[in-house]
Amino acid sequence: MKNLAIFYGGKSSEHDISIITAIQVMRSLDKNKYKIFPIYITKNNSWIIPNDYLSIYNYANNKVGGINIVGGFFDKFIIKKSRFGFKKLHRIDVAINCMHGLNGEDGTLAGILELADIPYVGSGVVASGVGMDKVIMKDIFRANGIPCAKYCCVGEGFICDDAQLSLTEKKLGYPIIVKPANLGSSIGINVSNNREELIKNIKIALNFDKKIILEQVIANLREINCSVLGCGDDVEVSVLEEPRGWKTFLGFNEKYMQKSTNQSKTVDVHISEDIDNKIKSLSVKVFKLLGCSGIVRIDFLLDDKNKKVYVNEINTIPGSYANYLWRFKYDFGALLDRLIEISEKEYICKNKYKYTYTSHVLERFGMGDKLNKNMITK
């Protein structure tokens, strides 16, 4: 039986969505194969192993009780403070990252797990960081010939004067979508139809991030999403989905506060075979380009009239692990089995390479110290 650490929560605007994903994961894992160790990270960065970890009520009412543990690992063990120092609790075989957004999806947690030498489900530090930053992501897309809508970047020092605003308007044209560069779940995202709204929305977005992205709105728009699963050249693509009622973008409430999230989605996408193949081909290209691993969801913008496809963004930890896109092949439990298998395969692959090198630099440096000391003495 494998010991799994399930990470969720965190100091992120997507904290609550992370809890939902984690509970769905923990309910779907095969308890005959895995022993679950939930690691809930509070908004204040405390690490807790909750007692009743499947209770939405406890999280919603801030009544999460359990064992307070030390952030990080020692010899792959979860550790806690005791009266006599530190105590090892449980050795972890594989970690599953359910932390959407900052401090989890951005590669921060992947870095901790890399240092702890623990296999983990999901993309590595670089792919996660690039996937989180919409500006860097799109710069890489553009440099590699991947189609994306026109965009420009604005920093916290941006001055909303006539000259700068005119350049932005000339490049993008209205309407313009304003987004924090490093957030998800449609938080801080607004559509601007004129200059007054643009200035207002830039100021709103800068409350959430020091860098924001302004994007052209695609005409005749449909959003189509695709998931990719695997690592290296061993990848497979899901069926496609299209959110219902798409106009410009789905806000946070539309995505998560409806009675049933399935009401806002449809997996039965009516598009041509050519467009279907193009979206799936671009999905694999993006996955491999960024060096992703595990499961991702890539969101596309389709100009339905002109049949042009644009890559919007990649989600390296998609909500609910995009399990609804894989039901044609895997139930959620089998999908998680596959993800754990991929993480262990990636771990073995990484450990094939040499990361250290034995040299005589320190010995020679030490000899130089001795020589310098002798010269000073004389």
N, C-alpha and C positions, 0 to 999 in steps of 0.2 A: 504494500500500500504506500502510495506517495503522499508526502506532506506538502500541501499547497498553501502558500500565503496569498491571500486575496487583498490587494490594496485598493482603497477607495476613500472618497471624501476629499480632503486637502484644502489648502488655501487657494481657492479658485472660485470664479463666478459660476462654474459648472458643478460645484460641490454636491448639490442635491441630485442632479442628473447622474452623477457618478454613483451615488448610493443606490439608485434604481438599477443601474447596470450591474452593480456588484451583487445585489440581491437576486436578480435574474440569473446571474452566473452561478451563484452558490446553490440556488434551488435546482439548477439543471445538472450540476456535477454528479457523477456516479459515486455515491457514498461507499460502494463496495471497492472502488479503486483508489479513492482519495480521502485523506483526512484534511478537513478544511480548518485553516487558521486565519480568520478574518483580521485584517489590520486596518482599522478605521483611523484616519488622520483627521483631526478636528480642524476647524477654521483657524485655530491658534497653533497648529502644527504639533499638537500632542498626539502620540501614538497609543492606541487602545486596542486590546482584544476584547470586543464586546461580549457580554454574557448572552443576551438575546439578540443575536446579530441579524435576524430576519424580520425584526419588528420595525416596520416603517414608523409606527407611533412613537417609539423611543427617539428616533432621529428627528422627527418633525417637532417634538416637544423638548428637545435637548435633554433627554433623560437617558443617555447612553452610559451604562455602567459596565465595568469590567476590569481587566488587568491593565494598568498603565505600564507600558514597556519603553525601553530606550530606543530612540531613533537610530536605525542602522542595525548591523549584524556583527556577531563575533563568531568566526569559524562556521559561518552559515547558520548560526543559531539566533533565534529571537532571544533577547536578553531583557532582564528587568533589574532594577535596583533592589537590593535587599539590605537587611541590617548589617550585613558583613561585606558589603561591596556590590558585586553584580552576580546574577544567577542566570545560567543558561536554562531556557525553557524548552524550546522545540527546534529541531534541526529542519531546515526548509530544503526541499528537493527542487521545487519549481515555484516561481511567483507569477501571478496573473495581475496585470496592471489594469484596473478599471477606473483610473483617475483621469477624467477628461480635463482638458485645458491646462492652465499653468501648473507647474510643480508636479506634473504627472505625465501628461501627454507630450510635453515639450522636451522630453529626454532627461529631465532631472532625476526621476525615479530610476530610469534605465541606467544612469550613471552610478547611482548607489548600488544597484544590483550587480553591475559590472565589477565594481570594487569589491563587493562581497563574494564574487565568483559564484553567483546563483543564476541558473538558467531562468529566463523569463519569457512570457508570452508577449509578443509585440515587436515593434521596430526598435532599432538601436538608437544611440544618442544622436548621431548626425541626422538620420532620416526623420526622427521624431522632432528635432529642433527645426529642421527645414519645413516639415509639414505643419508646424505650429505657426511659423512666421509667414503670413500671406504675401508679404513683399518679396522676401528672399525666395520663397517658393515660386512666385510668378517670374522673377528674374531668371531663375533656372529654367523654367518652362520656356520662356521666350528665347533664351540662349540655345536651347536644344530643339527649336522648331516645333514646339507643342503649342497649338493655337489657344490663346486666351484673350479675353476682352481687354480693351484698352484700359490702362490704369496709371495712376501716379501715386507717389508716397508723400505724406506730409508729416513733419515732426512736431514736437511740442513747442518749438520756437517759431512755428509758422505764423506769419502776420497776415491777417485777412485784409490786405490792401487791394486796391483796384487792379494793379499790375499783375499780381500773383493770381488773383481770382480770374482775371481775364484769360490768362494762359491756361488755367485749368479748364475753364468753360470752352475755350477754343479746341483743346485736345479731346475732351470727353463729350461735351454737349449734354444738355439736360434730357432726361433726369439722370442724376448721379447718385450712386450708392456710396455711403460713407461707413467704413467699418474700422474698428480697432484691429490692428495687425495681428494680435496674438490672443484673441478671444474666440469662443465658439458659441453655439446655441443661440445665435442671432442677438446676443446681448450687446447693446451699444450701437446697433446697426440701424440706420435710417436712410430713407430715400429723399433726395433733394430735388425739387422741381424748379427752383429759382435760387437766386443768389442769397436772399434772406434766409431761406431754409438751409442752404449749404453752409453758411457761416454758423448758424445755430447747431447743425448736426456735427460739424467739425469740433466745436466746443464740447458737445456731449461726448463724442468718441474719445477726446483727449482726457476725459475723466477716467477712462478705463485702460489707456495705454499711452506710452510716450510716442508711439508711431502709429499712424493710421493710413489706410489705403482708400483711395477714391477710385471708383470703377464705373466704366460705361455700362449703361443698361442696354441689354440686347433686345432688339425689337422682335416681335412675334415669338415671345419667349416661352419655352417649356424647359423645366428642369428634369434631367434624367440622371439617375444615380446607378453606380455599378460597384460591386465589391470584388476584391481580389484576395486570394488565399494562397499562402505558400511561402517559399523562400528561394532565392537564387533563380535558377531556370525552371524549378519545379513549382509552377503556379497554375491556378485555375481561376476562371471568372464565373461570377454568379449570373442569375437572370437580372434584368434591369427593373428599376422602379421609377415611378413618377409621382411626386406629391400631388394630391388633389387640390384644386382651388388655387394653384400657383398663379400669382400675378407678377409681383416683383420679388418678394421673398417671404418666407414664413417667419413670423415673429416667434419669440419664446413661448408665449401662451398658445399659439396655434400648434407649435411642435409638441408641447409637453402637457398642456393643461386641459386638453380635450378628454372626454370620458374614455375614449379608446384611441390609442395612437394609430391603430389600423385604419381609423376613419380618415386620416389625413394622407394615407398612402395607397397606391395601387401598384401591384407588381405586374399587372397585365398592361404592358406598354404598347400602344399601337404606333409603331414606326416601321419604316422600310427595313428590309434585310441589310441594305448597304449601310444605313445609319447605325443599326444594331451592331454590325461587325466593326464599324469605325470606332464606336464608343468602347467596345470591348478591347480592340487593339490598342487604343490610346490608354486604356486603363492599365494594361500590362506594361506598356512603355513607361508610364509614370511610375509604377511600382518598382520596376527594375532600375530606372534612372536614379531614383532617390535611395535605392538600396534597402527597400522596406522588407519587413518580415512579419509573419503572422497573418493578420487580417486587416484590411483597410476598406474604406468606402471612398470612392472618388465621385465628386459631384460635377455634372456637366450642364452647360447651358446650350440649348438648341434653338437656333433661329428657324422656326418651323416653316416659314415661307421660303426662305432661301436655302434651307437644308444645310446650314453651317453649324458645325459643332465646336464648342469652346470648353476647355477644361476650366472649371471654376476653382476647385480646391480639393485637397486630399485630407481625409480624417484618419489618422493612424490608430486611433482608438474610437471607432464608431460607436454610437449609442446602441446599447443592447448587443454589441458585437455584430451588428448587421445580420443577426441570425435569421431574420425573416426573409433575407435574400437567398438563403441556402437551403430552405426547406425542401426544395426539389431533390436535394441530394443528402443532406444531413439534418437530423433533428438537433436541437441545441446541445444536448449531451454529447452526441457524436462529433459535433463541430468543436466543442471544447477539447475532446480527446485528441482530435487532429491538431489543434493549436498547441497543446502540450507536447505532442510528438514533434512538431516543427521546432518548438523552443529547445528541446533536447538535441535535436539534430543540429541546430545552429550552434549550440554550446559546444558540441563535439567538434564541429568544423572550426570554430575559433581556436580551440585548444590544440589544433594540429600545427599552428604556426608558432614560431619562436618570437617571443616578445622581449627577451632579455639577451644581453651580449656580454660575455666575459672579456674584460680588457685589463691592461696594466696601467691605465691612466692614473689611478689613485696612488699606486706604488711610485710611479715616476714623479707625481705631484709631491708626494711625501719626501722623496729624495731631494727635490728642489727646495723644500722647506728646510731640510737639514743643512743643505749647502748655504742657504741664505743666513741661517742662524750662526753657522761657523764663521762666515764672513763678517757678521756683525760683532761676534765675540772677539775676533782678531783685531 
